[in-house]
Amino acid sequence: MRKTKWFFSILTACAFTAVVMIGCSEEEEPALALVSITADGVDLNGATSAIGVKTGATVVATFNVDLDPSAGDFVTITRDFDGATLDADITINGAEMTIDPADDFNTGTLVIMNFDTGIKTKGGNNLKIPFERTFTTEGSFVVPGAFAHWTFEDNATDIIGGRGPSGSGTVAVTYEAGRKAEAGKAASFNGTTSIIEIPNGSQLIKTGDWTLSIWVKAKSGLEKGQFVLGLGAFYGFQFEIFGSFNAFKLAGSYTNGTDKYSEDMWADGEGNLGWQGWTYSKDFRGSGGMNTIIKDKWAHYVFVYNATAKTGTVYLNGEKVKEQDFDNWPDGDIKRTTQGLVWRGALPDVADELALGFIQTRAGNLWDAEPWGGYDQPGANHFYGLMDDLLIYHKALTAGEVGSMYNSGKP
């Protein structure tokens, strides 16, 4: 009897040892969890959404367990302002997931990253609870898809197409702090000689949908109108602010496919609907006049031509202040068939160059003898103030997009 007891004791001990050994050799994986997540070193795991992330930042998410190679298929990156899904190259290396965006995230944009429960470990264990991380990129928001963008960060080079002045194409322009820290620097013009000249300006025009957006702080003290910029004056387009600061306009050259002619897209600040084609005009007189908004203050100006609707719309600080409908011209008028802006300039009158700070570059001789129009004239209407974030689009921005840019970029 004692021998039998001993026999069963040995069996029990062996069984117990076997169980322990099996348990140690096949230890269960811990639940999959995020350890850290950064965007070019910026922590995205904080209590609040991160800000100031670089537009081309690479995101690295580190987990506590090695991931299955398919884990990247279950990450979605969304742009907040329009809900667009962004493409990215996602690679897995052990427990680390690297997310490299296919395109820049865009400036001043809230980016949303969703990690779904389809993410699993090499051992096949799925993420139990999905999670989300968000961040906002550096700078002020601009609508994606611009044809050209001058940010004036100590230079006058278009950050999209590389368009910039020649070696002698910048005169008396300096760079200083802009409207707020996120917007970086701005170009400063002295009101007498400052100019930036950019070759091949006609490339900026495209007949059809078109938009110009710019931030400007026009300074007082010179008691004259100011030509903020011009591409051969109205032979291309020109943006000017009136001496009273109570009106501004974008004069341009338009075409119906055969004829070429000039038309002004301007806001008079007086609610005047008596002008041909005007369908809306805001009256600022009851609130002190437009000068209380644009004189010595940063203001956001946007001019939009919509080829489908055949409308020209002017926005000031995110608000529509003027709209004109080319269909409202009389029957038979060529402007009823307008298709959009066009370049119709030629030397010796005007050069195919964009002038920043004046109505035309020094290569042209249009209005050279006029006291307001000749570059070397003592009283010429040079721009006096600061300029930032000049954007040209070959598409018509919507009211919502214009509002988003203003709200993000305002001081």
C-alpha positions in Angstrom: 0.0 0.0 0.0 2.8 2.4 0.8 4.4 1.5 -2.6 1.2 2.3 -4.5 0.9 5.6 -2.7 4.5 6.4 -3.7 3.7 5.5 -7.3 0.8 7.9 -7.5 2.8 10.7 -5.8 5.4 10.4 -8.5 2.8 10.5 -11.2 1.2 13.6 -9.7 4.6 15.4 -9.4 5.4 14.6 -13.0 2.1 15.8 -14.2 2.5 19.1 -12.2 6.0 19.5 -13.6 4.7 19.0 -17.1 1.9 21.6 -16.7 4.4 24.1 -15.3 6.8 23.5 -18.2 4.1 23.8 -20.8 2.9 27.1 -19.3 6.3 28.6 -19.3 7.0 27.7 -22.9 3.7 29.0 -24.3 3.2 32.2 -22.3 0.2 34.2 -23.5 0.9 37.6 -25.3 -0.1 40.7 -23.3 -3.0 42.8 -24.7 -1.9 45.0 -27.6 -1.4 48.7 -26.4 0.2 51.9 -27.7 3.3 52.9 -25.9 4.2 56.2 -27.6 3.4 58.2 -30.7 5.3 61.2 -32.1 5.4 63.4 -35.2 9.0 64.4 -36.0 9.6 64.4 -32.2 6.4 66.1 -31.2 4.5 64.0 -28.6 1.0 63.2 -29.9 0.1 61.3 -26.7 -0.5 64.3 -24.5 -3.6 65.3 -22.7 -4.4 67.9 -25.4 -4.1 67.8 -29.1 -0.6 68.7 -30.3 0.0 71.9 -32.3 2.8 73.2 -34.5 3.6 69.9 -36.2 5.5 70.2 -39.5 3.4 69.8 -42.6 5.6 66.8 -43.8 6.1 65.2 -40.5 6.6 61.5 -40.2 4.6 59.9 -37.5 6.0 57.0 -35.5 3.7 54.8 -33.3 5.4 52.3 -30.9 3.4 49.4 -29.4 4.2 47.0 -26.7 4.2 43.9 -28.9 5.5 43.1 -32.4 2.9 43.9 -35.0 1.5 41.9 -37.9 2.7 43.3 -41.3 -0.9 44.2 -42.2 -1.3 46.6 -39.2 -0.9 49.6 -41.4 -4.1 48.7 -43.4 -6.2 49.7 -40.4 -4.9 53.3 -39.9 -6.9 56.1 -41.4 -5.7 59.7 -41.8 -8.3 62.4 -42.3 -8.1 66.2 -42.9 -10.6 67.9 -40.7 -11.7 70.9 -42.8 -13.0 68.9 -45.7 -13.0 65.3 -44.5 -10.6 64.2 -47.1 -8.7 60.9 -46.5 -4.9 61.3 -46.9 -2.6 58.7 -48.4 0.5 57.6 -46.5 3.2 55.0 -46.8 3.0 52.9 -43.6 5.7 50.4 -42.7 6.0 48.0 -39.8 9.3 47.1 -38.1 8.7 44.9 -35.0 6.6 46.9 -32.6 7.1 50.2 -34.5 4.7 51.6 -37.1 6.1 54.4 -39.3 3.6 56.6 -41.1 5.1 58.7 -43.9 2.5 61.0 -45.6 2.4 60.9 -49.4 1.8 64.7 -49.5 2.2 67.4 -47.0 -0.5 67.6 -44.4 -1.1 71.3 -45.4 -0.5 74.3 -43.1 -2.7 75.2 -40.2 -4.7 72.0 -40.6 -6.2 69.7 -38.0 -5.2 66.1 -38.8 -7.1 63.1 -37.4 -5.5 59.7 -37.1 -7.7 56.7 -36.4 -6.3 53.3 -35.3 -8.9 50.5 -35.8 -9.3 47.1 -34.1 -8.1 45.4 -37.2 -4.5 46.1 -36.0 -3.1 42.9 -34.6 0.1 41.4 -33.3 2.3 38.8 -35.0 0.6 36.3 -32.7 -2.8 37.3 -34.1 -4.3 39.2 -31.1 -6.3 42.3 -32.2 -6.4 45.7 -30.7 -9.3 45.6 -28.3 -10.3 49.3 -28.3 -9.8 51.6 -31.3 -8.1 55.0 -30.5 -7.7 58.4 -32.2 -4.9 60.9 -32.1 -5.1 64.5 -33.5 -2.7 67.3 -34.2 -2.6 70.7 -35.9 0.2 71.6 -38.4 2.3 74.7 -38.2 1.4 77.9 -39.9 -1.9 79.4 -40.9 -4.5 77.3 -42.9 -4.5 77.6 -46.7 -6.8 75.7 -49.0 -4.8 73.0 -50.8 -4.2 73.1 -54.5 -2.7 76.5 -54.9 -0.8 77.2 -58.1 1.6 79.6 -56.4 2.2 80.7 -52.8 4.6 83.4 -51.5 5.1 83.2 -47.7 7.8 85.9 -47.5 9.9 84.0 -45.0 13.0 86.2 -45.6 12.6 85.8 -49.4 10.2 86.3 -52.3 10.2 82.8 -53.7 7.0 80.9 -54.5 7.1 77.8 -52.3 5.1 75.8 -54.8 6.6 76.6 -58.2 9.9 78.2 -57.2 9.0 81.5 -58.9 11.1 84.3 -57.6 12.8 87.5 -58.6 16.1 87.7 -60.5 19.2 89.0 -58.8 18.2 92.6 -59.5 14.5 92.1 -59.2 14.2 93.2 -55.5 14.5 96.8 -54.4 14.3 98.1 -50.8 12.2 95.2 -49.4 12.8 94.0 -45.9 11.2 91.2 -43.9 9.7 91.4 -40.4 7.4 89.8 -38.0 4.0 89.1 -39.6 0.4 89.3 -38.3 1.0 86.5 -35.7 3.7 84.0 -34.8 2.2 81.1 -36.7 2.2 83.1 -39.9 5.9 83.8 -39.7 7.3 86.8 -41.4 5.9 89.4 -43.9 7.5 91.5 -46.7 7.7 95.2 -45.9 7.4 98.0 -48.5 8.5 101.6 -47.9 5.9 103.4 -50.1 8.5 105.0 -52.4 10.9 102.6 -54.1 10.1 99.1 -52.8 9.4 96.5 -55.5 9.7 92.8 -56.2 9.7 91.7 -59.9 8.9 88.1 -60.8 9.3 86.9 -64.4 6.8 85.0 -66.4 3.8 86.4 -64.5 1.3 85.5 -67.2 1.7 81.8 -66.0 -0.4 82.9 -63.0 -3.4 83.6 -65.1 -5.7 80.8 -66.3 -8.9 81.5 -68.2 -11.7 79.8 -66.2 -11.9 79.5 -62.4 -9.4 81.7 -60.7 -8.7 83.0 -57.2 -6.2 85.5 -55.7 -5.8 85.6 -51.9 -3.5 87.9 -49.9 -3.0 89.4 -46.4 -2.1 93.1 -46.4 -1.5 95.7 -43.8 -1.7 99.0 -45.7 -0.2 101.9 -43.7 -1.5 105.5 -43.8 0.6 108.7 -43.8 1.3 109.1 -47.5 -2.1 110.5 -48.5 -2.3 108.6 -51.8 -3.7 105.5 -53.3 -1.6 102.3 -53.2 -0.8 99.8 -55.9 -0.4 96.6 -53.8 0.6 94.5 -56.9 0.2 94.4 -60.6 0.8 92.1 -63.6 1.1 94.7 -66.4 -1.7 96.7 -64.7 -5.1 95.9 -66.2 -3.4 94.0 -69.1 -3.2 91.2 -66.6 -4.5 92.2 -63.2 -3.8 94.9 -60.6 -4.8 95.2 -56.9 -5.0 98.6 -55.5 -6.4 100.3 -52.3 -7.9 103.7 -52.6 -6.3 106.7 -50.8 -9.3 107.1 -48.6 -9.1 103.4 -47.5 -12.8 103.2 -48.2 -12.6 101.1 -51.4 -10.3 98.6 -53.1 -10.3 96.7 -56.4 -8.8 94.1 -58.6 -8.8 95.3 -62.2 -8.2 92.7 -64.8 -8.2 91.6 -68.4 -11.0 89.2 -69.4 -11.9 87.2 -72.5 -14.9 85.5 -74.0 -12.6 83.3 -76.2 -12.4 85.8 -79.0 -12.4 89.4 -77.6 -10.3 90.7 -74.8 -11.4 93.6 -72.5 -11.0 95.1 -69.0 -13.3 94.8 -66.0 -13.0 95.8 -62.4 -13.8 93.6 -59.5 -14.1 96.2 -56.8 -15.8 96.9 -53.5 -16.8 100.5 -52.9 -18.0 100.0 -49.3 -21.2 101.9 -49.9 -23.7 99.2 -50.8 -24.0 100.6 -54.3 -26.0 98.2 -56.6 -26.3 100.8 -59.4 -23.2 99.5 -61.2 -23.6 97.1 -64.1 -23.9 93.5 -63.0 -23.6 94.1 -59.3 -25.8 91.7 -57.3 -24.4 92.3 -53.8 -22.4 95.1 -52.2 -22.0 95.6 -48.5 -22.5 99.1 -47.1 -19.9 100.0 -44.4 -20.9 103.6 -43.9 -23.2 102.8 -40.9 -20.2 101.2 -39.0 -17.7 104.0 -39.7 -16.6 103.0 -43.2 -14.4 100.4 -44.7 -11.3 102.4 -43.6 -12.0 101.4 -40.0 -11.3 97.8 -41.1 -8.4 98.1 -43.5 -6.5 101.3 -42.6 -3.3 100.4 -40.6 -4.7 97.0 -39.9 -4.1 93.5 -41.2 -6.8 92.5 -43.6 -7.5 89.4 -45.7 -8.5 90.1 -49.4 -9.8 87.4 -51.7 -11.0 87.8 -55.3 -12.7 84.8 -57.0 -13.9 84.3 -60.6 -16.2 81.4 -61.0 -16.4 80.4 -64.7 -19.5 78.2 -64.3 -21.6 80.8 -62.6 -19.8 83.7 -64.4 -19.6 85.6 -61.1 -16.9 87.7 -59.6 -16.8 87.7 -55.8 -14.8 89.8 -53.4 -14.2 88.8 -49.8 -12.8 90.9 -47.0 -11.8 89.3 -43.7 -13.7 86.1 -44.6 -16.9 87.9 -45.5 -18.4 88.4 -48.9 -18.5 92.2 -49.5 -19.2 92.3 -53.3 -20.5 90.1 -56.1 -21.1 90.7 -59.7 -22.8 88.5 -62.3 -21.6 88.8 -65.9 -24.9 87.4 -67.1 -26.5 90.7 -65.9 -24.9 92.7 -68.7 -27.3 93.7 -71.5 -28.2 91.2 -74.3 -25.5 91.3 -76.9 -22.8 92.7 -74.6 -19.6 90.6 -75.0 -19.2 90.4 -71.2 -22.2 88.1 -71.0 -20.0 85.5 -72.7 -16.9 86.0 -70.4 -14.9 82.9 -69.8 -12.3 84.3 -67.4 -9.1 86.3 -67.0 -6.5 86.5 -69.8 -3.1 88.0 -70.3 -3.0 90.6 -73.2 0.1 92.6 -72.4 3.2 93.1 -74.5 6.3 95.3 -74.5 7.1 98.2 -74.7 4.0 99.1 -72.6 4.0 96.3 -70.1 6.3 93.4 -69.3 5.3 89.8 -68.5 6.4 90.2 -64.9 4.5 90.3 -61.7 5.2 93.4 -59.6 4.8 93.3 -55.9 4.6 96.7 -54.4 3.6 98.5 -57.6 1.2 98.3 -60.6 3.9 97.1 -63.0 7.6 96.3 -63.1 10.3 98.7 -64.2 10.6 97.0 -67.6 7.3 98.5 -68.8 6.6 102.2 -69.6 2.8 102.4 -69.2 2.0 105.7 -67.5 5.6 106.6 -67.0 4.8 110.3 -67.3 1.9 110.1 -64.9 2.6 111.4 -61.3 0.8 108.4 -59.9 1.8 105.7 -62.4 5.5 106.1 -63.2 7.8 104.1 -60.9 10.3 107.0 -60.6 7.7 109.7 -60.1 8.0 111.2 -56.6 4.3 110.9 -55.9 3.7 107.5 -57.5 1.2 105.2 -55.8 3.7 102.7 -54.4 2.5 100.3 -51.7 3.3 101.3 -48.2 2.9 98.5 -45.6 3.2 94.7 -45.1 2.3 91.8 -47.4 2.0 88.1 -46.6 0.7 84.8 -47.9 0.0 85.7 -51.5 -1.8 82.8 -53.1 -3.0 82.2 -56.7 -5.4 79.3 -57.4 -6.5 78.1 -60.8 -9.8 77.2 -59.2 -12.7 79.1 -57.5 -12.5 78.9 -53.7 -15.8 78.5 -51.9 -17.1 80.9 -49.2 -16.4 78.2 -46.6 -12.8 77.8 -47.7 -12.3 81.5 -47.7 -13.8 81.7 -44.2 -11.5 78.9 -42.9 -8.4 80.6 -44.2 -9.4 83.9 -42.6 -10.3 82.3 -39.2 -7.0 80.4 -39.1 -4.9 83.3 -40.3 -6.3 86.3 -38.5 -4.2 88.1 -35.9 
